[in-house]
Amino acid sequence: MNNKIKQSHAFSLPLAVQNEYVIVVSVNANRHINSCLLMMGVIEGTELHILAHHSNGNILVACQNQQWCLTEKMAYHIVVKHKFPTLS
């Protein structure tokens, strides 16, 4: 059996699945959204744990021992990568 580790490619936060751990690669938003995310501690290098996806598009995440519900608009601007490589 030939197992290879897939590279961890960056993707938009709404594509992360429930119970997944991701690392913030960048935040590409306007000043207002950047400011809100900064106050929450969502900056480059931050680990996020995806707790839930709500039907309205909002995402519940754990970040630095706190839980935040990010709006779909905010989440769209957060680029992340998988914390752990996946095996193929």
Buried (B, 14 or more C-beta within 10 A) or exposed (E): EEEEEEEBEEBEBBEBEEEBBBBBBEBEBEEEBBEBBEEBBBEEEBBBBBBEBEEEEBBBBBBEEEEBEBBBEBBBBBBBBBEEEEEE
